[in-house]
Amino acid sequence: PPHPPPPGINPALGVRGTAVYGYNPSLFEGELLALQQLQAEYGNLRLILPFVRSVAEWQAARDRVAAVGLLTNGDFQLWLMAEVPSVLFQLPDYAAAGVQGVAIGPRDLAQLLLGVEPGSGVLAAADLDDHPALWAALESLIDNANDLNLPTSLCSSTLHLSPANLERLITAGIMAISVERDTVLEIRQQILAVEQKLLRASLPRRDVG
């Protein structure tokens, strides 16, 4: 039987995310076997390991993924959800340990980086969107991932995707943004407008004489 997780006072810092797999490996194995069946039928699957606290925790979960044979399929990718600030400093180590992509979770990243819970009222949403430390972390993650040839994606549940924020993300080099289904068309149009703006700015100016 799985070992019960130790009691925790703060659920945000307790046994959650990838740590759960160590306490209930049989459940994780069942999920992986289900993914294996989907992979055989459809292909092109991506598994994102959430709330990873250490390279050792990542490696233990990756070993279980490898044990069921998912990593032998070239269409399958194993990604890291970057929510814990330590990922900022250890991304090369994660890349060496087999990370194939980085999905950024700004909600937990902001909570742990700034000491506030998004939506709690301690820090206004506008202040969170413009907080220099959060943006430094986002841009550093994207830049370092690009240097390591790791694709990046942003889960936008917390960050307001205004045209200005989209421009910052695209300029930083983000490769994908995950949004709610009912906002796909709106965000797609905004991204297209930002990309056209950046393209025009990159073209040499012609003097009209």
Sequence and secondary structure as in RCSB ss.txt:
>XXXX:A:sequence
PPHPPPPGINPALGVRGTAVYGYNPSLFEGELLALQQLQAEYGNLRLILPFVRSVAEWQAARDRVAAVGLLTNGD
FQLWLMAEVPSVLFQLPDYAAAGVQGVAIGPRDLAQLLLGVEPGSGVLAAADLDDHPALWAALESLIDNANDLNL
PTSLCSSTLHLSPANLERLITAGIMAISVERDTVLEIRQQILAVEQKLLRASLPRRDVG
>XXXX:A:secstr
        S TTTSS TTHHHHH HHHHHHHHHHHHHHHHHT   EEEE S   HHHHHHHHHHHHHTTGGGSTT
 EEEEEE STTHHHHHHHHHHTT   EEE HHHHHHHHHS  TTSSSS HHHHHT HHHHHHHHHHHHHHHHTT 
 EEEE SSS   HHHHHHHHHHT  EEE  GGGHHHHHHHHHHHHHHHHHHHS      
